[in-house]
């Protein structure tokens, strides 16, 4: 995994952690949080390839969709 991808996943983990705390939900263990972050980053990259859009804005949208589920 490349450096940029690792940084994207770390950002996604921090954002997920913040969202769980904001919604007053129990924060999952680090391994589960990392799995969710990796999935979000992968989906964001797929969408970005299809739309030619910014990965970070797509990641934020995906995370907000997760919190609705």
Chimera marker file (.cmm) of the C-alpha trace (Angstrom):
<marker_set name="trace">
<marker id="1" x="0.000" y="0.000" z="0.000" r="1" g="1" b="0" radius="0.5"/>
<marker id="2" x="1.316" y="3.412" z="-0.927" r="1" g="1" b="0" radius="0.5"/>
<marker id="3" x="1.959" y="6.340" z="1.354" r="1" g="1" b="0" radius="0.5"/>
<marker id="4" x="-0.955" y="8.408" z="0.042" r="1" g="1" b="0" radius="0.5"/>
<marker id="5" x="-3.397" y="5.510" z="0.416" r="1" g="1" b="0" radius="0.5"/>
<marker id="6" x="-2.230" y="5.005" z="4.025" r="1" g="1" b="0" radius="0.5"/>
<marker id="7" x="-2.807" y="8.688" z="4.741" r="1" g="1" b="0" radius="0.5"/>
<marker id="8" x="-6.282" y="8.547" z="3.183" r="1" g="1" b="0" radius="0.5"/>
<marker id="9" x="-7.156" y="5.576" z="5.380" r="1" g="1" b="0" radius="0.5"/>
<marker id="10" x="-5.846" y="7.345" z="8.500" r="1" g="1" b="0" radius="0.5"/>
<marker id="11" x="-7.969" y="10.390" z="7.657" r="1" g="1" b="0" radius="0.5"/>
<marker id="12" x="-10.995" y="8.156" z="7.095" r="1" g="1" b="0" radius="0.5"/>
<marker id="13" x="-10.391" y="6.433" z="10.458" r="1" g="1" b="0" radius="0.5"/>
<marker id="14" x="-10.211" y="9.777" z="12.271" r="1" g="1" b="0" radius="0.5"/>
<marker id="15" x="-13.357" y="10.965" z="10.516" r="1" g="1" b="0" radius="0.5"/>
<marker id="16" x="-15.212" y="7.733" z="11.364" r="1" g="1" b="0" radius="0.5"/>
<marker id="17" x="-14.101" y="7.990" z="14.993" r="1" g="1" b="0" radius="0.5"/>
<marker id="18" x="-15.367" y="11.568" z="15.122" r="1" g="1" b="0" radius="0.5"/>
<marker id="19" x="-18.702" y="10.558" z="13.539" r="1" g="1" b="0" radius="0.5"/>
<marker id="20" x="-19.233" y="7.735" z="16.043" r="1" g="1" b="0" radius="0.5"/>
<marker id="21" x="-18.501" y="10.094" z="18.943" r="1" g="1" b="0" radius="0.5"/>
<marker id="22" x="-20.723" y="12.804" z="17.480" r="1" g="1" b="0" radius="0.5"/>
<marker id="23" x="-23.608" y="10.336" z="17.177" r="1" g="1" b="0" radius="0.5"/>
<marker id="24" x="-22.861" y="9.015" z="20.674" r="1" g="1" b="0" radius="0.5"/>
<marker id="25" x="-22.361" y="5.487" z="19.342" r="1" g="1" b="0" radius="0.5"/>
<marker id="26" x="-19.743" y="3.077" z="20.686" r="1" g="1" b="0" radius="0.5"/>
<marker id="27" x="-16.548" y="3.381" z="18.659" r="1" g="1" b="0" radius="0.5"/>
<marker id="28" x="-15.554" y="0.012" z="17.189" r="1" g="1" b="0" radius="0.5"/>
<marker id="29" x="-12.165" y="-1.533" z="17.868" r="1" g="1" b="0" radius="0.5"/>
<marker id="30" x="-9.229" y="-0.258" z="15.797" r="1" g="1" b="0" radius="0.5"/>
<marker id="31" x="-9.246" y="-3.311" z="13.514" r="1" g="1" b="0" radius="0.5"/>
<marker id="32" x="-12.915" y="-2.809" z="12.619" r="1" g="1" b="0" radius="0.5"/>
<marker id="33" x="-12.412" y="0.936" z="12.205" r="1" g="1" b="0" radius="0.5"/>
<marker id="34" x="-9.455" y="0.260" z="9.886" r="1" g="1" b="0" radius="0.5"/>
<marker id="35" x="-11.555" y="-2.179" z="7.851" r="1" g="1" b="0" radius="0.5"/>
<marker id="36" x="-14.341" y="0.372" z="7.470" r="1" g="1" b="0" radius="0.5"/>
<marker id="37" x="-11.844" y="3.086" z="6.530" r="1" g="1" b="0" radius="0.5"/>
<marker id="38" x="-10.198" y="0.864" z="3.912" r="1" g="1" b="0" radius="0.5"/>
<marker id="39" x="-13.594" y="0.094" z="2.392" r="1" g="1" b="0" radius="0.5"/>
<marker id="40" x="-14.506" y="3.780" z="2.293" r="1" g="1" b="0" radius="0.5"/>
<marker id="41" x="-11.226" y="4.729" z="0.630" r="1" g="1" b="0" radius="0.5"/>
<marker id="42" x="-11.581" y="1.936" z="-1.950" r="1" g="1" b="0" radius="0.5"/>
<marker id="43" x="-15.149" y="2.982" z="-2.777" r="1" g="1" b="0" radius="0.5"/>
<marker id="44" x="-14.075" y="6.624" z="-2.988" r="1" g="1" b="0" radius="0.5"/>
<marker id="45" x="-11.345" y="5.723" z="-5.463" r="1" g="1" b="0" radius="0.5"/>
<marker id="46" x="-13.768" y="3.705" z="-7.587" r="1" g="1" b="0" radius="0.5"/>
<marker id="47" x="-16.269" y="6.562" z="-7.664" r="1" g="1" b="0" radius="0.5"/>
<marker id="48" x="-13.530" y="9.084" z="-8.406" r="1" g="1" b="0" radius="0.5"/>
<marker id="49" x="-12.404" y="7.004" z="-11.379" r="1" g="1" b="0" radius="0.5"/>
<marker id="50" x="-15.971" y="6.888" z="-12.694" r="1" g="1" b="0" radius="0.5"/>
<marker id="51" x="-16.823" y="10.546" z="-12.093" r="1" g="1" b="0" radius="0.5"/>
<marker id="52" x="-13.426" y="12.205" z="-12.258" r="1" g="1" b="0" radius="0.5"/>
<marker id="53" x="-14.153" y="13.725" z="-8.850" r="1" g="1" b="0" radius="0.5"/>
<marker id="54" x="-12.179" y="14.542" z="-5.686" r="1" g="1" b="0" radius="0.5"/>
<marker id="55" x="-11.511" y="11.498" z="-3.473" r="1" g="1" b="0" radius="0.5"/>
<marker id="56" x="-11.786" y="13.403" z="-0.178" r="1" g="1" b="0" radius="0.5"/>
<marker id="57" x="-15.240" y="14.811" z="-0.943" r="1" g="1" b="0" radius="0.5"/>
<marker id="58" x="-16.410" y="11.343" z="-1.983" r="1" g="1" b="0" radius="0.5"/>
<marker id="59" x="-15.026" y="9.841" z="1.249" r="1" g="1" b="0" radius="0.5"/>
<marker id="60" x="-17.015" y="12.362" z="3.281" r="1" g="1" b="0" radius="0.5"/>
<marker id="61" x="-20.188" y="11.427" z="1.387" r="1" g="1" b="0" radius="0.5"/>
<marker id="62" x="-19.564" y="7.702" z="1.927" r="1" g="1" b="0" radius="0.5"/>
<marker id="63" x="-18.979" y="8.190" z="5.640" r="1" g="1" b="0" radius="0.5"/>
<marker id="64" x="-22.153" y="10.214" z="6.010" r="1" g="1" b="0" radius="0.5"/>
<marker id="65" x="-24.017" y="7.390" z="4.242" r="1" g="1" b="0" radius="0.5"/>
<marker id="66" x="-22.549" y="4.861" z="6.713" r="1" g="1" b="0" radius="0.5"/>
<marker id="67" x="-23.784" y="6.809" z="9.708" r="1" g="1" b="0" radius="0.5"/>
<marker id="68" x="-27.328" y="6.738" z="8.298" r="1" g="1" b="0" radius="0.5"/>
<marker id="69" x="-27.365" y="2.915" z="8.234" r="1" g="1" b="0" radius="0.5"/>
<link id1="1" id2="2" r="1" g="1" b="0" radius="0.2"/>
<link id1="2" id2="3" r="1" g="1" b="0" radius="0.2"/>
<link id1="3" id2="4" r="1" g="1" b="0" radius="0.2"/>
<link id1="4" id2="5" r="1" g="1" b="0" radius="0.2"/>
<link id1="5" id2="6" r="1" g="1" b="0" radius="0.2"/>
<link id1="6" id2="7" r="1" g="1" b="0" radius="0.2"/>
<link id1="7" id2="8" r="1" g="1" b="0" radius="0.2"/>
<link id1="8" id2="9" r="1" g="1" b="0" radius="0.2"/>
<link id1="9" id2="10" r="1" g="1" b="0" radius="0.2"/>
<link id1="10" id2="11" r="1" g="1" b="0" radius="0.2"/>
<link id1="11" id2="12" r="1" g="1" b="0" radius="0.2"/>
<link id1="12" id2="13" r="1" g="1" b="0" radius="0.2"/>
<link id1="13" id2="14" r="1" g="1" b="0" radius="0.2"/>
<link id1="14" id2="15" r="1" g="1" b="0" radius="0.2"/>
<link id1="15" id2="16" r="1" g="1" b="0" radius="0.2"/>
<link id1="16" id2="17" r="1" g="1" b="0" radius="0.2"/>
<link id1="17" id2="18" r="1" g="1" b="0" radius="0.2"/>
<link id1="18" id2="19" r="1" g="1" b="0" radius="0.2"/>
<link id1="19" id2="20" r="1" g="1" b="0" radius="0.2"/>
<link id1="20" id2="21" r="1" g="1" b="0" radius="0.2"/>
<link id1="21" id2="22" r="1" g="1" b="0" radius="0.2"/>
<link id1="22" id2="23" r="1" g="1" b="0" radius="0.2"/>
<link id1="23" id2="24" r="1" g="1" b="0" radius="0.2"/>
<link id1="24" id2="25" r="1" g="1" b="0" radius="0.2"/>
<link id1="25" id2="26" r="1" g="1" b="0" radius="0.2"/>
<link id1="26" id2="27" r="1" g="1" b="0" radius="0.2"/>
<link id1="27" id2="28" r="1" g="1" b="0" radius="0.2"/>
<link id1="28" id2="29" r="1" g="1" b="0" radius="0.2"/>
<link id1="29" id2="30" r="1" g="1" b="0" radius="0.2"/>
<link id1="30" id2="31" r="1" g="1" b="0" radius="0.2"/>
<link id1="31" id2="32" r="1" g="1" b="0" radius="0.2"/>
<link id1="32" id2="33" r="1" g="1" b="0" radius="0.2"/>
<link id1="33" id2="34" r="1" g="1" b="0" radius="0.2"/>
<link id1="34" id2="35" r="1" g="1" b="0" radius="0.2"/>
<link id1="35" id2="36" r="1" g="1" b="0" radius="0.2"/>
<link id1="36" id2="37" r="1" g="1" b="0" radius="0.2"/>
<link id1="37" id2="38" r="1" g="1" b="0" radius="0.2"/>
<link id1="38" id2="39" r="1" g="1" b="0" radius="0.2"/>
<link id1="39" id2="40" r="1" g="1" b="0" radius="0.2"/>
<link id1="40" id2="41" r="1" g="1" b="0" radius="0.2"/>
<link id1="41" id2="42" r="1" g="1" b="0" radius="0.2"/>
<link id1="42" id2="43" r="1" g="1" b="0" radius="0.2"/>
<link id1="43" id2="44" r="1" g="1" b="0" radius="0.2"/>
<link id1="44" id2="45" r="1" g="1" b="0" radius="0.2"/>
<link id1="45" id2="46" r="1" g="1" b="0" radius="0.2"/>
<link id1="46" id2="47" r="1" g="1" b="0" radius="0.2"/>
<link id1="47" id2="48" r="1" g="1" b="0" radius="0.2"/>
<link id1="48" id2="49" r="1" g="1" b="0" radius="0.2"/>
<link id1="49" id2="50" r="1" g="1" b="0" radius="0.2"/>
<link id1="50" id2="51" r="1" g="1" b="0" radius="0.2"/>
<link id1="51" id2="52" r="1" g="1" b="0" radius="0.2"/>
<link id1="52" id2="53" r="1" g="1" b="0" radius="0.2"/>
<link id1="53" id2="54" r="1" g="1" b="0" radius="0.2"/>
<link id1="54" id2="55" r="1" g="1" b="0" radius="0.2"/>
<link id1="55" id2="56" r="1" g="1" b="0" radius="0.2"/>
<link id1="56" id2="57" r="1" g="1" b="0" radius="0.2"/>
<link id1="57" id2="58" r="1" g="1" b="0" radius="0.2"/>
<link id1="58" id2="59" r="1" g="1" b="0" radius="0.2"/>
<link id1="59" id2="60" r="1" g="1" b="0" radius="0.2"/>
<link id1="60" id2="61" r="1" g="1" b="0" radius="0.2"/>
<link id1="61" id2="62" r="1" g="1" b="0" radius="0.2"/>
<link id1="62" id2="63" r="1" g="1" b="0" radius="0.2"/>
<link id1="63" id2="64" r="1" g="1" b="0" radius="0.2"/>
<link id1="64" id2="65" r="1" g="1" b="0" radius="0.2"/>
<link id1="65" id2="66" r="1" g="1" b="0" radius="0.2"/>
<link id1="66" id2="67" r="1" g="1" b="0" radius="0.2"/>
<link id1="67" id2="68" r="1" g="1" b="0" radius="0.2"/>
<link id1="68" id2="69" r="1" g="1" b="0" radius="0.2"/>
</marker_set>
